[in-house]
Amino acid sequence: MLRASRFALALGLLVSFVGCAPEAPNDPQEEATESRDPLSVSFEVLNVTKSNAPAGLTVIKTKAQYKAFFGVNPPSSVNFNSSWVVNFSMGVENTGGYTAQITNVARVGSGANKKLVVTTEAVSPGPSCFVTESLTNPQVTVKISKQTGYNTVDQVANESLSDCSAPHWCTIHLCGVGTHCDEPTDSCVADVSFCSHVKCTASTECDEQAQACVPRHCDPNSNDDCGTGFACQNHIACITAPCPTDYRCYPSDPCQGVSYEGECDGTTLKYCESQQLHVVDCSTYGGGCAWNQSSSYYDCN
């Protein structure tokens, strides 16, 4: 028989992090390293983001915490023997134009009162700014030296607005077919990406690596985030815990009314399994499509 027995699609949710990352067992190699005395702590921006990162400050002190938060192992440049990682997120915003920044990290106080203070800047688009009409998750991740003895981490949260009153070069210039406007160089440059040529529907987004429109990231707490006929679902098959959280817009009925028992359209078999519509050309296997009495579903014979 061509079809196998039905299987379950396991779903998992990544633990939401607010404040410091939850305690996880230390790597045996992660031994305490004394930090230096100066009050100011230097930091390095990392090219890493978390999908749907919760609003606020998250301090990550171990490799296990890093993997639980980001869903992947840390890059080779991050060694938790001597480093911590700090993520500042503004949460999910309805449009583009937002920027999350960490502007300063400093040691404050002494003895039992000493603490680490992280100053953040949440930049929102001003009234004259042009923004993209799509959900964004502005965030920044930095690496700092390991701060032994600094168990308290405070955030100084600043907010500001972008001043877009002066027109940008790209807002007053039109580029020709096969080119796009590049603001940093004030010029029209040739398109080199797949997504620059593609316009995806409201429920999808362009994936440069896949070179296709794929289901769009969405907010499961917003009932109308995906639009009519679509629902915000997590279709990730989780093998190990913790499972990553990846909600995307999928058709409310991905099987388009076809049941698990399936149906025949000539020699074409259609059936629904694990919320997925399967279409099989039975003639490829040298047979046709018919009802399988012993299994109680349509199958290739």
One Martini backbone bead per residue (centre of mass of N, CA, C, O) as a GRO file, in nm:
protein
  301
    1MET     BB    1   0.099   0.034   0.018
    2LEU     BB    2   0.125   0.378   0.004
    3ARG     BB    3  -0.009   0.430   0.266
    4ALA     BB    4   0.021   0.531   0.583
    5SER     BB    5  -0.013   0.578   0.887
    6ARG     BB    6  -0.104   0.794   1.098
    7PHE     BB    7   0.025   1.106   1.228
    8ALA     BB    8   0.167   1.317   1.465
    9LEU     BB    9   0.188   1.668   1.532
   10ALA     BB   10   0.418   1.821   1.706
   11LEU     BB   11   0.397   2.072   1.956
   12GLY     BB   12   0.585   2.372   2.052
   13LEU     BB   13   0.686   2.598   2.317
   14LEU     BB   14   0.857   2.867   2.389
   15VAL     BB   15   0.983   3.013   2.640
   16SER     BB   16   0.919   3.299   2.796
   17PHE     BB   17   1.111   3.601   2.824
   18VAL     BB   18   1.171   3.786   3.129
   19GLY     BB   19   1.442   3.929   3.172
   20CYS     BB   20   1.603   3.690   3.282
   21ALA     BB   21   1.710   3.405   3.214
   22PRO     BB   22   1.660   3.100   3.286
   23GLU     BB   23   1.770   2.863   3.469
   24ALA     BB   24   2.059   2.665   3.387
   25PRO     BB   25   2.280   2.449   3.343
   26ASN     BB   26   2.604   2.448   3.363
   27ASP     BB   27   2.877   2.434   3.208
   28PRO     BB   28   3.159   2.282   3.309
   29GLN     BB   29   3.339   2.518   3.160
   30GLU     BB   30   3.171   2.744   3.325
   31GLU     BB   31   3.367   2.949   3.485
   32ALA     BB   32   3.453   3.184   3.680
   33THR     BB   33   3.520   3.537   3.588
   34GLU     BB   34   3.680   3.805   3.663
   35SER     BB   35   3.614   4.129   3.658
   36ARG     BB   36   3.680   4.435   3.601
   37ASP     BB   37   3.673   4.764   3.748
   38PRO     BB   38   3.550   4.931   3.553
   39LEU     BB   39   3.236   5.072   3.500
   40SER     BB   40   3.262   5.032   3.210
   41VAL     BB   41   3.105   4.826   2.953
   42SER     BB   42   3.181   4.659   2.694
   43PHE     BB   43   3.039   4.603   2.355
   44GLU     BB   44   2.899   4.357   2.116
   45VAL     BB   45   2.742   4.317   1.826
   46LEU     BB   46   2.509   4.074   1.724
   47ASN     BB   47   2.402   3.855   1.451
   48VAL     BB   48   2.113   3.814   1.633
   49THR     BB   49   1.781   3.662   1.649
   50LYS     BB   50   1.442   3.651   1.771
   51SER     BB   51   1.147   3.515   1.738
   52ASN     BB   52   0.934   3.694   1.902
   53ALA     BB   53   1.055   3.885   2.102
   54PRO     BB   54   1.027   3.994   2.401
   55ALA     BB   55   0.973   4.252   2.585
   56GLY     BB   56   1.292   4.358   2.682
   57LEU     BB   57   1.528   4.216   2.909
   58THR     BB   58   1.793   3.969   2.833
   59VAL     BB   59   1.997   3.756   3.029
   60ILE     BB   60   2.280   3.553   2.924
   61LYS     BB   61   2.501   3.300   3.093
   62THR     BB   62   2.453   3.041   2.907
   63LYS     BB   63   2.435   2.802   2.671
   64ALA     BB   64   2.155   2.692   2.748
   65GLN     BB   65   2.007   2.967   2.743
   66TYR     BB   66   2.067   3.038   2.452
   67LYS     BB   67   1.923   2.794   2.318
   68ALA     BB   68   1.643   2.848   2.449
   69PHE     BB   69   1.606   3.135   2.319
   70PHE     BB   70   1.716   3.095   2.001
   71GLY     BB   71   1.744   2.768   1.909
   72VAL     BB   72   2.063   2.789   1.916
   73ASN     BB   73   2.380   2.794   1.898
   74PRO     BB   74   2.641   2.961   1.962
   75PRO     BB   75   2.880   3.128   1.849
   76SER     BB   76   3.225   3.114   1.846
   77SER     BB   77   3.247   3.415   1.979
   78VAL     BB   78   3.091   3.268   2.220
   79ASN     BB   79   3.212   3.253   2.564
   80PHE     BB   80   3.091   3.162   2.886
   81ASN     BB   81   3.357   3.194   3.046
   82SER     BB   82   3.365   3.534   2.950
   83SER     BB   83   3.048   3.563   2.877
   84TRP     BB   84   2.766   3.759   2.783
   85VAL     BB   85   2.413   3.799   2.691
   86VAL     BB   86   2.217   4.072   2.541
   87ASN     BB   87   1.862   4.138   2.508
   88PHE     BB   88   1.673   4.387   2.319
   89SER     BB   89   1.317   4.438   2.308
   90MET     BB   90   1.005   4.580   2.160
   91GLY     BB   91   0.865   4.377   2.023
   92VAL     BB   92   0.570   4.382   1.849
   93GLU     BB   93   0.517   4.564   1.555
   94ASN     BB   94   0.303   4.700   1.300
   95THR     BB   95   0.569   4.840   1.193
   96GLY     BB   96   0.808   5.006   1.076
   97GLY     BB   97   1.080   5.222   1.211
   98TYR     BB   98   1.217   5.058   1.432
   99THR     BB   99   1.465   5.087   1.713
  100ALA     BB  100   1.703   4.896   1.887
  101GLN     BB  101   1.908   4.995   2.176
  102ILE     BB  102   2.239   4.983   2.316
  103THR     BB  103   2.425   5.244   2.492
  104ASN     BB  104   2.482   5.108   2.790
  105VAL     BB  105   2.727   4.963   3.024
  106ALA     BB  106   2.723   4.933   3.391
  107ARG     BB  107   2.872   4.967   3.703
  108VAL     BB  108   2.704   4.967   4.025
  109GLY     BB  109   2.831   4.997   4.308
  110SER     BB  110   2.872   4.795   4.618
  111GLY     BB  111   2.872   4.500   4.721
  112ALA     BB  112   2.541   4.436   4.786
  113ASN     BB  113   2.476   4.698   4.573
  114LYS     BB  114   2.566   4.578   4.324
  115LYS     BB  115   2.521   4.653   3.966
  116LEU     BB  116   2.374   4.620   3.648
  117VAL     BB  117   2.350   4.870   3.384
  118VAL     BB  118   2.111   4.902   3.117
  119THR     BB  119   2.096   5.108   2.834
  120THR     BB  120   1.810   5.204   2.647
  121GLU     BB  121   1.669   5.247   2.302
  122ALA     BB  122   1.346   5.349   2.179
  123VAL     BB  123   1.278   5.383   1.837
  124SER     BB  124   1.038   5.581   1.680
  125PRO     BB  125   0.837   5.685   1.443
  126GLY     BB  126   0.759   5.963   1.311
  127PRO     BB  127   0.509   6.149   1.151
  128SER     BB  128   0.715   6.170   0.875
  129CYS     BB  129   0.738   5.868   0.840
  130PHE     BB  130   0.825   5.599   0.645
  131VAL     BB  131   0.654   5.280   0.648
  132THR     BB  132   0.610   4.956   0.688
  133GLU     BB  133   0.325   4.726   0.643
  134SER     BB  134   0.456   4.543   0.898
  135LEU     BB  135   0.569   4.321   1.103
  136THR     BB  136   0.789   4.379   1.382
  137ASN     BB  137   1.117   4.299   1.576
  138PRO     BB  138   1.282   4.498   1.753
  139GLN     BB  139   1.639   4.431   1.804
  140VAL     BB  140   1.923   4.358   2.031
  141THR     BB  141   2.254   4.203   2.041
  142VAL     BB  142   2.498   4.146   2.303
  143LYS     BB  143   2.840   4.136   2.412
  144ILE     BB  144   2.984   4.063   2.729
  145SER     BB  145   3.142   4.048   3.001
  146LYS     BB  146   3.178   3.869   3.270
  147GLN     BB  147   2.978   3.936   3.580
  148THR     BB  148   3.096   3.881   3.866
  149GLY     BB  149   2.849   3.938   4.125
  150TYR     BB  150   2.616   4.041   3.914
  151ASN     BB  151   2.281   3.968   3.986
  152THR     BB  152   2.190   4.258   3.920
  153VAL     BB  153   1.964   4.387   3.661
  154ASP     BB  154   1.922   4.699   3.513
  155GLN     BB  155   1.694   4.929   3.344
  156VAL     BB  156   1.736   5.204   3.118
  157ALA     BB  157   1.457   5.352   2.964
  158ASN     BB  158   1.452   5.488   2.646
  159GLU     BB  159   1.286   5.740   2.436
  160SER     BB  160   1.224   5.798   2.076
  161LEU     BB  161   1.216   6.000   1.775
  162SER     BB  162   1.212   6.018   1.450
  163ASP     BB  163   1.347   6.248   1.208
  164CYS     BB  164   1.147   6.296   0.895
  165SER     BB  165   1.124   6.590   0.773
  166ALA     BB  166   1.348   6.521   0.594
  167PRO     BB  167   1.388   6.423   0.288
  168HIS     BB  168   1.449   6.152   0.122
  169TRP     BB  169   1.587   6.052  -0.163
  170CYS     BB  170   1.378   5.811  -0.225
  171THR     BB  171   1.108   5.992  -0.206
  172ILE     BB  172   1.203   6.169  -0.493
  173HIS     BB  173   1.277   5.894  -0.647
  174LEU     BB  174   1.273   5.711  -0.952
  175CYS     BB  175   1.313   5.385  -1.049
  176GLY     BB  176   1.378   5.156  -1.264
  177VAL     BB  177   1.370   4.876  -1.412
  178GLY     BB  178   1.582   4.665  -1.219
  179THR     BB  179   1.568   4.877  -0.984
  180HIS     BB  180   1.677   5.049  -0.680
  181CYS     BB  181   1.671   5.232  -0.392
  182ASP     BB  182   1.968   5.376  -0.231
  183GLU     BB  183   2.015   5.561   0.043
  184PRO     BB  184   2.324   5.564   0.122
  185THR     BB  185   2.399   5.647  -0.205
  186ASP     BB  186   2.194   5.805  -0.372
  187SER     BB  187   2.077   5.557  -0.566
  188CYS     BB  188   2.041   5.353  -0.849
  189VAL     BB  189   2.020   5.001  -0.829
  190ALA     BB  190   2.061   4.687  -0.899
  191ASP     BB  191   1.897   4.403  -0.897
  192VAL     BB  192   1.978   4.090  -0.691
  193SER     BB  193   1.709   3.997  -0.578
  194PHE     BB  194   1.427   3.814  -0.560
  195CYS     BB  195   1.236   3.999  -0.376
  196SER     BB  196   1.248   4.259  -0.566
  197HIS     BB  197   1.042   4.096  -0.785
  198VAL     BB  198   0.833   4.039  -0.550
  199LYS     BB  199   0.475   3.994  -0.473
  200CYS     BB  200   0.316   3.926  -0.192
  201THR     BB  201   0.084   3.832  -0.007
  202ALA     BB  202  -0.058   3.902   0.300
  203SER     BB  203   0.003   3.584   0.402
  204THR     BB  204   0.294   3.647   0.291
  205GLU     BB  205   0.655   3.597   0.240
  206CYS     BB  206   0.974   3.659   0.148
  207ASP     BB  207   1.223   3.409   0.056
  208GLU     BB  208   1.540   3.421  -0.045
  209GLN     BB  209   1.641   3.126  -0.013
  210ALA     BB  210   1.374   2.993  -0.149
  211GLN     BB  211   1.245   3.166  -0.368
  212ALA     BB  212   0.966   3.246  -0.204
  213CYS     BB  213   0.641   3.237  -0.093
  214VAL     BB  214   0.568   3.234   0.247
  215PRO     BB  215   0.445   3.199   0.531
  216ARG     BB  216   0.363   3.430   0.757
  217HIS     BB  217   0.435   3.586   1.021
  218CYS     BB  218   0.264   3.571   1.345
  219ASP     BB  219   0.003   3.646   1.586
  220PRO     BB  220  -0.170   3.434   1.800
  221ASN     BB  221  -0.325   3.687   1.960
  222SER     BB  222  -0.433   3.758   1.665
  223ASN     BB  223  -0.718   3.697   1.487
  224ASP     BB  224  -0.651   3.911   1.219
  225ASP     BB  225  -0.350   3.876   1.109
  226CYS     BB  226  -0.414   3.683   0.836
  227GLY     BB  227  -0.695   3.686   0.750
  228THR     BB  228  -0.901   3.564   0.532
  229GLY     BB  229  -0.868   3.205   0.547
  230PHE     BB  230  -0.665   3.242   0.792
  231ALA     BB  231  -0.422   3.100   1.028
  232CYS     BB  232  -0.243   3.095   1.331
  233GLN     BB  233   0.025   2.859   1.312
  234ASN     BB  234   0.201   2.561   1.435
  235HIS     BB  235   0.409   2.337   1.213
  236ILE     BB  236   0.616   2.218   1.408
  237ALA     BB  237   0.827   1.949   1.440
  238CYS     BB  238   0.899   1.808   1.751
  239ILE     BB  239   1.181   1.632   1.895
  240THR     BB  240   1.300   1.848   2.088
  241ALA     BB  241   1.373   2.010   2.384
  242PRO     BB  242   1.292   2.297   2.305
  243CYS     BB  243   1.055   2.439   2.113
  244PRO     BB  244   1.002   2.627   1.857
  245THR     BB  245   0.851   2.940   1.772
  246ASP     BB  246   0.637   2.928   1.462
  247TYR     BB  247   0.420   3.149   1.343
  248ARG     BB  248   0.183   3.105   1.071
  249CYS     BB  249   0.013   3.148   0.772
  250TYR     BB  250  -0.269   2.943   0.721
  251PRO     BB  251  -0.504   2.777   0.604
  252SER     BB  252  -0.781   2.692   0.768
  253ASP     BB  253  -0.811   2.467   0.517
  254PRO     BB  254  -0.558   2.287   0.386
  255CYS     BB  255  -0.758   2.046   0.254
  256GLN     BB  256  -1.016   2.153   0.108
  257GLY     BB  257  -1.229   1.917   0.231
  258VAL     BB  258  -1.040   1.685   0.260
  259SER     BB  259  -1.008   1.378   0.386
  260TYR     BB  260  -0.857   1.101   0.505
  261GLU     BB  261  -1.004   0.905   0.308
  262GLY     BB  262  -1.062   1.059   0.057
  263GLU     BB  263  -1.011   1.077  -0.312
  264CYS     BB  264  -1.110   1.044  -0.657
  265ASP     BB  265  -0.944   1.166  -0.973
  266GLY     BB  266  -0.927   0.920  -1.129
  267THR     BB  267  -0.576   0.865  -1.082
  268THR     BB  268  -0.619   1.068  -0.846
  269LEU     BB  269  -0.504   1.115  -0.516
  270LYS     BB  270  -0.681   1.241  -0.222
  271TYR     BB  271  -0.548   1.349   0.107
  272CYS     BB  272  -0.564   1.392   0.467
  273GLU     BB  273  -0.258   1.468   0.666
  274SER     BB  274  -0.157   1.658   0.908
  275GLN     BB  275  -0.277   1.917   0.770
  276GLN     BB  276  -0.233   1.779   0.471
  277LEU     BB  277  -0.230   1.786   0.127
  278HIS     BB  278  -0.248   1.494  -0.078
  279VAL     BB  279  -0.106   1.428  -0.409
  280VAL     BB  280  -0.159   1.138  -0.626
  281ASP     BB  281  -0.025   0.964  -0.904
  282CYS     BB  282  -0.107   0.639  -0.970
  283SER     BB  283   0.018   0.595  -1.258
  284THR     BB  284   0.314   0.595  -1.161
  285TYR     BB  285   0.248   0.291  -1.022
  286GLY     BB  286   0.054   0.130  -1.234
  287GLY     BB  287  -0.231   0.255  -1.144
  288GLY     BB  288  -0.509   0.332  -0.951
  289CYS     BB  289  -0.811   0.459  -0.804
  290ALA     BB  290  -0.946   0.331  -0.484
  291TRP     BB  291  -1.124   0.154  -0.265
  292ASN     BB  292  -1.019   0.040   0.062
  293GLN     BB  293  -1.172  -0.186   0.254
  294SER     BB  294  -0.959  -0.269   0.482
  295SER     BB  295  -0.880   0.056   0.542
  296SER     BB  296  -1.097   0.281   0.480
  297TYR     BB  297  -0.965   0.401   0.201
  298TYR     BB  298  -0.824   0.569  -0.034
  299ASP     BB  299  -0.620   0.421  -0.305
  300CYS     BB  300  -0.370   0.276  -0.455
  301ASN     BB  301  -0.370  -0.021  -0.695
   0.00000   0.00000   0.00000
